[in-house]
């Protein structure tokens, strides 16, 4: 299997954790990932933090509305 980026790894981890009925070895075989590598991904927090919707606040004052 080709090198996976952190988002692809996170996706596979989430899929594995959501399906509690599949064995780790079967999941890894299905996705062409070595068992050892996948276990490492499960132990190691990924170094990427993704923010889909950054929180920004906009303060609208009465002056801004009337001068608008």
C-alpha positions as CSV (number, residue, x, y, z in Angstrom):
1,X,0.0,0.0,0.0
2,X,1.1,3.5,-0.7
3,X,2.0,5.9,2.1
4,X,-1.1,7.3,3.8
5,X,-1.4,10.9,4.8
6,X,-2.6,11.7,8.4
7,X,-6.2,12.3,7.3
8,X,-6.4,8.9,5.6
9,X,-4.9,7.3,8.7
10,X,-7.5,9.1,10.9
11,X,-10.3,7.9,8.6
12,X,-9.2,4.3,8.9
13,X,-8.8,4.5,12.7
14,X,-12.4,6.0,13.0
15,X,-13.8,3.3,10.7
16,X,-12.1,0.5,12.8
17,X,-13.3,2.0,16.1
18,X,-16.9,2.4,14.9
19,X,-17.1,-1.3,13.8
20,X,-16.5,-3.3,17.0
21,X,-17.2,-6.6,15.3
22,X,-14.2,-6.9,13.0
23,X,-10.8,-8.2,14.1
24,X,-7.9,-5.9,13.7
25,X,-6.0,-8.3,11.5
26,X,-9.1,-8.7,9.1
27,X,-9.5,-4.9,9.0
28,X,-5.8,-4.4,8.1
29,X,-5.9,-7.1,5.5
30,X,-9.0,-5.5,3.9
31,X,-7.3,-2.1,3.7
32,X,-3.8,-3.4,2.9
33,X,-2.2,-2.0,6.0
34,X,0.2,-4.0,8.2
35,X,-1.1,-5.0,11.7
36,X,2.0,-3.5,13.4
37,X,1.6,-0.1,11.6
38,X,-2.1,0.1,12.4
39,X,-1.4,-0.7,16.1
40,X,1.1,2.1,16.2
41,X,-1.4,4.5,14.7
42,X,-3.9,3.5,17.4
43,X,-1.3,4.2,20.1
44,X,0.2,7.4,18.7
45,X,-1.9,10.6,18.5
46,X,-1.6,12.1,15.0
47,X,0.3,15.3,14.7
48,X,-2.3,17.0,12.7
49,X,-5.2,19.0,14.0
50,X,-7.9,19.8,11.5
51,X,-10.4,22.6,12.0
52,X,-13.2,22.5,9.5
53,X,-14.9,25.7,10.7
54,X,-12.7,28.1,12.5
55,X,-14.5,30.0,15.2
56,X,-14.6,33.7,14.5
57,X,-16.7,36.2,16.1
58,X,-18.0,39.4,14.5
59,X,-19.2,42.1,16.8
60,X,-21.7,44.5,15.1
61,X,-22.3,47.7,16.9
62,X,-25.2,50.0,16.4
63,X,-22.9,52.6,14.8
64,X,-21.7,50.1,12.2
65,X,-25.2,49.3,11.3
66,X,-26.4,52.9,11.0
67,X,-23.3,54.1,9.0
68,X,-23.5,51.1,6.7
